Every structure is written in structure tokens, then in C-alpha cells.
Amino acid sequence: MERATHCDEDRLEAKAIGRILDRHSGKVVGWIYEWNTGERSRMWITNYRGRVVYEEITPTQ
């Protein structure tokens, strides 16, 4: 039986590509990760479910 996934690759590595911020306070409430497969997922710091803003992380040189 094949796994129910849209990719043939396994998710092995992920890197943070964005922050999830509370819309009112600006506090970080989670992170957005991109996996080696191209999939993106959210990781919440707490069970926060208020209004949020997404902020892209730009690489520093």
C-alpha cells in the first residue's frame, strides 16, 4: 500500500521560511517550515488560534 502523499520523496529535512505572528501584539506564535519535498507546514508554539500575520524570513548574507 502506498502512502497518501503528493510526493514520492520522504520528508527528511525542513527549514524555517516564515514566522506566524499575533496580529495585535506582533508576538511569534508559530513558524512555517518548508520540507525537502517542497511541502510547507505550520508549527504552533502554543495552541494559539487568534488572528495572525505571516512574515517571510529573508536569508542574511
Secondary structure as GFF3:
##gff-version 3
##sequence-region A 1 61
A	DSSP	beta_strand	14	22	.	.	.	ID=ss1
A	DSSP	beta_strand	28	35	.	.	.	ID=ss2
A	DSSP	beta_strand	40	44	.	.	.	ID=ss3
A	DSSP	beta_strand	52	56	.	.	.	ID=ss4
###
